[in-house]
């Protein structure tokens, strides 16, 4: 996963946590505010109104009793005022609890009980007293119907008051619970944010600081002169890309140093022929135009001249020939033999002769009877996706499948080494598909020895191919150079040559596997 995507995920998680905390805090605060508003603006005023209902009822009863005793209309003023006050308070309570079935039912019961009380108590008693029947009024009072009805009204008002008090208590409890929830959300959010910040710091250290520090230490090692140490590091793709760029720079430096070393040794050979031979033995591949990608390298063991050489070119029939040869020995003498053989075999392969005849003719005229050479000629037909080869005692080339790198085909010898007394080479063929890559090396690669005397061998070459990040000939050759350089205690013991070839692919196909 890229560093950008990792940071995006971390930032997204942080934003989600903050958003969740903000939403939870907002909801809790809204609930607290709603509960407090319900208590202070509705239930507490309703409790006052409920008690006012009882006061109004008592005023009515007091006024009625005074009138019944004295018969003076002035005593009816408290009764009439209490009746109006009762109606007003009841109307206000109905308005405050409109749409509340429970409270509306309680208010209806209070109103019904009050109407019943007035109908059976005050109204008939007052009419009896007004008509001059004091005894009849007293008899109505003594019947107890008015008192029972009044007690019922007081009971209904008490029920209403209890309902209001219960709701106020429940709202206060919800307020306490919401405050507790708000505190818990704030504490949890604070702990989560601290955890995410600490986690983010640790991840940034692991994702960025540690890989950059490793990259810095390896680049400093190269700057201090330890140029054989790789700069490649593990880490996020962006940091690893910086490491690959630094590794490419280191390899370029190593190549330039090798070239400088070779040029210095060439001066000791002090012959103007050296420059010409080097130019002639340097490969000039032209396979890209024929549907192939080719890359190769030659590291000479002495000076700038090597007994190894390779070349890739297009044949008249449209196929592409790849030639890699290794002359015994190294230096100027081996370079002269390699030059003569290269000119002859390229000229013959550039004719209409088939591969077997061309190779047979090229191998008949050894320039130095005391020297021998190995040679591998591969002819690739990109259209038919087939290749043919002649192997004259050369180390086997490998054909590796990109998707199944454990399955390796070897282009083994089809005849002996080329010398003054050998002959009898045959042509072999095999398939060569879009996912295949051919890797051919001289014995300078395969016979490179490590600290314990073990050889790099075909096993080392196969492991190198398995570890390729980019499936391309350029990458294969560069990795081969570095693998041998890391493995061998003396990479200059022999000429080192490696060539890789594959069918041309679009640029995306060479991306990391």
C-alpha positions in Angstrom: 0.0 0.0 0.0 1.4 3.4 -1.0 2.4 5.9 1.7 -0.2 8.4 0.3 -3.0 5.8 0.7 -1.8 4.8 4.2 -1.9 8.5 5.3 -5.3 8.9 3.7 -6.6 6.0 5.7 -5.1 7.2 8.9 -6.5 10.8 8.3 -9.9 9.3 7.4 -10.0 7.3 10.6 -9.1 10.4 12.6 -11.7 12.5 10.9 -14.4 9.8 11.5 -13.5 9.6 15.2 -13.7 13.4 15.5 -16.9 13.5 13.6 -18.4 10.7 15.7 -17.3 12.4 18.9 -18.7 15.8 17.8 -22.0 14.1 16.8 -22.3 12.3 20.1 -21.5 15.4 22.1 -24.1 17.4 20.1 -26.8 14.8 20.6 -26.0 14.5 24.3 -26.0 18.4 24.7 -29.3 18.6 22.8 -30.9 16.0 25.1 -29.7 17.8 28.2 -31.0 21.1 26.8 -34.4 19.5 25.9 -34.8 17.9 29.3 -34.0 21.1 31.1 -36.3 23.0 28.9 -39.1 20.5 29.6 -38.6 20.8 33.3 -38.1 24.6 33.6 -40.5 25.7 30.9 -43.3 23.1 31.1 -43.3 20.8 34.1 -42.4 23.3 36.8 -45.0 25.8 35.6 -47.5 23.0 35.3 -46.8 22.0 38.9 -47.6 25.6 39.9 -50.7 25.6 37.8 -51.9 22.3 39.4 -51.5 23.7 42.9 -53.4 26.8 41.7 -56.2 24.6 40.6 -56.5 23.3 44.2 -56.4 26.8 45.6 -59.1 27.9 43.2 -61.3 25.0 44.4 -60.7 25.8 48.0 -61.6 29.5 47.3 -64.9 28.3 45.7 -65.7 26.1 48.7 -64.9 28.8 51.2 -67.0 31.4 49.4 -69.9 28.9 49.2 -69.8 28.0 52.9 -69.7 31.7 53.9 -72.7 32.5 51.8 -74.7 29.6 53.1 -74.0 30.7 56.7 -74.6 34.5 56.2 -76.8 34.7 53.2 -74.7 37.8 52.1 -73.9 37.9 48.3 -70.5 39.4 49.1 -69.4 35.9 50.3 -70.1 34.6 46.7 -67.3 36.8 45.3 -64.5 34.2 46.3 -66.6 31.5 44.8 -67.1 33.2 41.5 -63.4 34.3 41.4 -62.2 30.8 42.2 -64.4 29.4 39.5 -62.9 31.7 36.9 -59.4 31.1 38.2 -60.0 27.3 38.0 -61.2 27.5 34.4 -58.2 29.8 33.4 -55.7 27.5 35.0 -57.3 24.4 33.5 -57.2 26.0 30.0 -53.5 26.9 30.4 -52.6 23.4 31.4 -54.5 22.0 28.4 -52.6 24.4 26.1 -49.2 23.4 27.6 -50.0 19.7 27.2 -51.8 19.7 23.9 -51.2 16.4 22.1 -50.2 14.6 25.3 -52.8 11.9 25.8 -51.8 11.0 29.4 -51.9 14.5 30.6 -55.0 15.4 28.6 -56.9 12.4 30.2 -55.8 13.6 33.7 -57.0 17.1 33.0 -60.3 15.7 31.7 -60.8 13.8 34.9 -60.2 16.9 37.0 -62.6 19.0 34.9 -65.3 16.2 35.1 -64.9 15.9 38.9 -65.1 19.7 39.3 -68.3 19.9 37.2 -69.8 17.0 39.2 -68.9 18.8 42.5 -70.5 22.1 41.3 -73.6 20.3 40.0 -74.3 18.3 43.2 -72.8 20.7 45.8 -72.5 24.5 45.4 -75.1 25.1 42.7 -78.2 23.4 44.4 -77.1 24.6 47.8 -76.7 28.2 46.6 -80.0 28.2 44.8 -81.7 26.8 48.0 -80.2 29.6 50.1 -81.1 32.3 47.6 -84.7 31.1 47.6 -84.8 31.7 51.4 -84.6 28.1 52.4 -81.8 28.1 54.9 -82.9 24.8 56.4 -83.2 23.2 53.0 -79.7 24.4 52.1 -78.4 23.1 55.4 -80.1 19.8 54.7 -78.4 19.6 51.3 -75.0 20.2 53.0 -75.8 17.6 55.6 -76.5 15.0 53.0 -72.7 14.9 52.3 -73.0 14.7 48.5 -71.2 18.0 48.0 -68.4 17.0 50.4 -67.9 13.6 48.7 -67.8 15.3 45.3 -65.3 17.9 46.6 -63.0 15.2 48.0 -63.2 13.5 44.5 -62.0 16.8 42.9 -59.2 17.1 45.3 -58.2 13.5 44.6 -58.1 14.1 40.9 -56.1 17.3 41.3 -53.7 15.3 43.6 -53.4 12.6 40.8 -52.6 15.4 38.3 -50.0 16.8 40.6 -48.4 13.3 41.1 -48.3 12.8 37.3 -46.6 16.2 36.8 -44.1 15.4 39.6 -43.4 12.0 38.2 -42.7 13.4 34.8 -40.4 16.1 36.2 -38.5 13.5 38.2 -38.1 11.3 35.1 -36.9 14.3 33.1 -34.4 15.2 35.8 -33.1 11.6 35.8 -32.7 11.7 32.0 -30.8 14.9 32.4 -28.4 13.2 34.9 -28.1 10.2 32.5 -27.4 12.5 29.5 -24.8 14.4 31.5 -23.1 11.1 32.4 -23.2 10.1 28.7 -21.8 13.4 27.7 -18.9 13.0 30.1 -18.3 9.4 29.0 -18.3 10.5 25.3 -15.8 13.3 26.0 -13.5 11.0 28.0 -13.7 8.3 25.3 -13.1 10.8 22.5 -10.2 12.3 24.3 -8.6 8.8 24.9 -9.3 7.8 21.3 -7.7 10.9 19.9 -4.7 10.5 22.1 -4.4 6.9 21.0 -4.7 7.8 17.3 -2.2 10.6 17.7 0.3 8.2 19.4 -0.5 5.5 16.8 -0.1 8.0 14.0 3.3 9.1 15.3 4.5 5.4 15.6 3.2 4.6 12.1 4.9 7.7 10.7 8.1 6.6 12.3 7.8 3.1 10.9 6.6 4.2 7.5 8.8 7.3 6.9 11.4 8.0 9.5 12.9 4.5 9.9 13.0 3.8 6.1 14.5 7.2 5.4 17.0 6.7 8.2 18.0 3.3 6.7 18.3 4.9 3.3 20.4 7.7 4.7 22.8 5.4 6.4 23.2 3.2 3.3 23.8 6.3 1.1 26.3 7.6 3.6 28.0 4.2 3.5 28.3 4.6 -0.3 29.5 8.2 0.1 32.2 6.8 2.5 33.5 4.5 -0.2 31.6 1.3 0.4 30.2 1.3 -3.1 29.5 -2.4 -3.1 26.7 -2.1 -0.6 23.2 -2.0 -2.0 21.0 1.1 -1.3 17.7 -0.7 -1.8 15.4 -0.7 1.2 12.0 -2.0 2.2 9.2 0.4 2.9 6.3 2.3 1.4 6.4 2.4 -2.4 7.3 6.1 -2.4 10.3 5.6 -0.1 11.3 2.4 -1.9 11.2 4.3 -5.2 13.7 6.8 -3.8 15.8 3.8 -2.7 15.6 2.4 -6.2 16.7 5.7 -7.7 19.6 5.9 -5.3 20.5 2.3 -6.2 20.4 3.1 -9.9 22.7 6.1 -9.1 25.1 3.8 -7.2 25.2 1.3 -10.0 25.9 4.0 -12.4 28.8 5.1 -10.2 30.1 1.5 -10.0 29.9 1.2 -13.8 31.8 4.5 -14.3 34.4 3.4 -11.8 34.8 0.1 -13.7 35.1 1.9 -16.9 37.7 4.2 -15.4 39.6 1.2 -14.0 39.5 -0.5 -17.4 40.6 2.6 -19.2 43.5 2.9 -16.7 44.6 -0.7 -17.4 44.2 -0.1 -21.1 46.8 2.6 -20.9 49.3 0.0 -19.7 48.5 -2.0 -22.9 49.6 1.2 -24.8 48.4 0.1 -28.2 46.1 2.2 -30.4 44.6 -1.1 -31.6 42.9 -1.5 -28.2 40.4 1.3 -28.8 39.5 -0.1 -32.2 39.1 -3.7 -30.9 37.0 -2.5 -28.0 34.7 -0.6 -30.3 34.3 -3.6 -32.6 33.6 -6.0 -29.7 31.0 -3.7 -28.1 27.5 -4.8 -28.9 25.2 -2.7 -30.9 21.8 -4.5 -30.6 19.1 -3.6 -33.1 16.5 -6.1 -31.9 14.0 -3.6 -30.6 12.7 -2.8 -34.1 12.0 -6.5 -34.6 9.6 -7.0 -31.7 12.3 -7.8 -29.1 13.9 -6.2 -26.1 17.6 -7.0 -25.5 20.0 -5.9 -22.8 23.5 -7.0 -21.9 26.8 -6.1 -20.2 30.4 -7.2 -20.4 32.9 -6.6 -17.5 36.4 -7.3 -18.7 38.8 -9.0 -16.3 41.8 -7.0 -17.7 41.7 -3.6 -19.2 39.0 -2.7 -21.7 39.4 -5.8 -23.8 37.5 -9.0 -23.0 37.5 -12.4 -24.5 33.7 -12.3 -24.1 31.3 -10.5 -26.5 27.7 -10.5 -27.6 25.6 -9.1 -30.4 22.0 -9.0 -31.5 20.8 -8.2 -35.0 18.1 -8.9 -37.5 18.6 -11.5 -40.1 17.4 -11.2 -43.8 14.4 -13.6 -43.1 13.0 -11.3 -40.4 14.2 -13.3 -37.4 16.6 -12.0 -34.8 20.0 -13.5 -34.0 21.6 -13.3 -30.6 25.2 -14.4 -30.4 27.3 -14.6 -27.2 30.8 -16.0 -27.2 33.7 -16.5 -24.8 37.3 -16.9 -25.9 39.6 -18.7 -23.6 41.9 -16.2 -21.8 41.5 -12.4 -21.7 43.4 -9.3 -22.7 44.5 -8.2 -26.2 45.2 -11.6 -27.6 41.8 -13.0 -26.6 40.3 -9.8 -28.0 41.8 -10.4 -31.4 40.4 -13.9 -31.6 37.0 -12.7 -30.5 37.1 -9.9 -33.0 37.9 -12.2 -35.9 35.2 -14.8 -34.9 32.6 -12.1 -34.4 33.1 -10.6 -37.9 32.9 -14.0 -39.5 29.8 -15.4 -37.7 27.9 -12.1 -38.0 28.6 -12.0 -41.8 27.4 -15.6 -42.2 24.3 -15.1 -40.1 23.5 -12.0 -42.1 23.2 -14.2 -45.2 20.5 -16.5 -46.5 22.3 -19.5 -45.0 20.3 -21.5 -42.4 21.6 -21.5 -38.8 23.3 -24.9 -39.0 25.3 -24.1 -42.2 26.2 -20.6 -41.0 27.5 -21.9 -37.7 29.4 -24.8 -39.3 31.3 -22.4 -41.6 32.0 -19.9 -38.9 33.6 -22.6 -36.7 35.9 -24.1 -39.3 38.6 -21.5 -39.2 40.0 -21.0 -35.7 42.4 -18.0 -35.7 44.5 -19.5 -32.9 44.9 -23.3 -32.8 46.0 -23.0 -29.1 42.8 -21.3 -28.1 39.2 -22.5 -28.0 36.0 -20.7 -27.6 32.4 -21.4 -26.5 29.5 -19.8 -28.4 25.7 -19.7 -28.1 23.7 -18.6 -31.1 20.0 -18.1 -30.6 17.6 -17.2 -33.4 14.2 -15.8 -32.3 11.1 -15.6 -34.5 8.8 -13.2 -32.7 5.9 -13.9 -35.0 6.0 -17.7 -34.6 7.1 -17.3 -30.9 9.8 -19.9 -31.4 13.6 -19.9 -31.0 16.3 -22.1 -32.4 19.8 -22.4 -31.0 23.3 -23.8 -31.4 25.3 -24.2 -28.2 29.0 -25.0 -28.8 30.1 -25.8 -25.2 28.7 -22.6 -23.8 27.0 -22.6 -20.4 23.3 -23.3 -20.9 21.1 -20.2 -21.4 17.9 -20.2 -19.3 14.3 -19.5 -20.4 12.2 -18.4 -17.5 8.5 -17.9 -17.4 7.3 -14.7 -15.7 4.3 -16.4 -14.2 6.0 -19.7 -13.1 9.6 -18.8 -12.3 10.3 -22.1 -10.7 10.0 -23.7 -14.2 13.2 -23.1 -16.1 14.2 -24.4 -19.5 17.9 -24.8 -20.3 19.3 -24.2 -23.8 22.1 -26.8 -23.3 25.0 -27.7 -25.5 24.3 -29.0 -29.0 27.9 -29.7 -29.8 31.5 -29.3 -28.5 33.6 -26.3 -27.9 34.9 -24.6 -31.1 38.5 -25.5 -31.7 40.8 -26.7 -34.5 39.8 -30.3 -34.0 36.0 -30.1 -33.2 32.9 -30.2 -35.4 29.3 -31.6 -35.4 26.9 -29.0 -34.1 23.2 -29.4 -34.4 20.2 -27.0 -34.1 17.6 -27.3 -31.4 14.2 -25.5 -31.1 11.7 -24.5 -28.4 8.8 -22.2 -27.8 9.3 -18.6 -26.7 6.2 -16.8 -25.5 5.3 -13.3 -24.4 6.0 -14.1 -20.7 9.3 -15.8 -21.3 12.7 -14.2 -20.9 16.0 -15.7 -22.0 19.1 -15.1 -19.9 22.5 -16.2 -21.2 25.8 -15.8 -19.2 29.4 -16.7 -19.6 31.3 -18.8 -17.1 32.5 -15.6 -15.4 29.0 -15.4 -14.0 28.2 -19.0 -13.2 31.7 -19.8 -11.9 32.0 -16.8 -9.7 33.1 -18.0 -6.2 31.9 -16.9 -2.8 33.9 -16.6 0.4 33.5 -20.4 1.1 34.5 -21.5 -2.4 30.9 -22.1 -3.6 30.0 -21.2 -7.1 27.2 -18.7 -8.1 26.0 -21.3 -10.6 22.6 -21.7 -12.3 20.9 -21.7 -8.8 22.1 -18.2 -8.1 20.9 -17.1 -11.6 17.5 -18.6 -11.1 17.1 -17.0 -7.6 18.1 -13.7 -9.1 15.3 -14.1 -11.7 12.8 -15.0 -9.1 13.5 -11.8 -7.2 13.1 -9.4 -10.1 10.8 -6.5 -9.2 10.4 -5.5 -12.9 10.2 -8.1 -15.6 12.5 -6.6 -18.2 15.8 -7.5 -19.8 17.4 -4.2 -18.5 16.4 -5.1 -14.9 17.6 -8.7 -15.3 21.0 -7.7 -16.5 21.4 -5.0 -13.8 20.4 -7.4 -11.1 22.7 -10.1 -12.4 25.6 -7.6 -12.3 24.8 -6.7 -8.7 24.2 -10.3 -7.6 27.6 -11.5 -8.9 29.3 -8.4 -7.5 27.8 -9.1 -4.0 28.5 -12.9 -4.2 32.0 -13.1 -5.6 35.1 -12.4 -3.5 37.0 -11.4 -6.8 34.7 -10.4 -9.6 37.7 -9.7 -11.8 38.9 -13.2 -11.9 37.3 -13.7 -15.3 35.4 -11.8 -17.9 31.7 -11.4 -16.8 29.0 -11.3 -19.5 25.2 -11.4 -19.2 22.6 -11.0 -21.9 18.8 -11.0 -21.5 16.2 -11.1 -24.3 12.4 -11.0 -24.3 9.5 -10.3 -26.7 8.7 -6.6 -26.7 5.9 -5.7 -24.3 4.1 -2.4 -23.6 5.5 -0.3 -20.8 2.9 -1.3 -18.3 3.9 -5.0 -18.6 7.4 -4.2 -17.1 6.0 -2.8 -13.9 6.6 -4.6 -10.6 5.1 -8.1 -10.5 
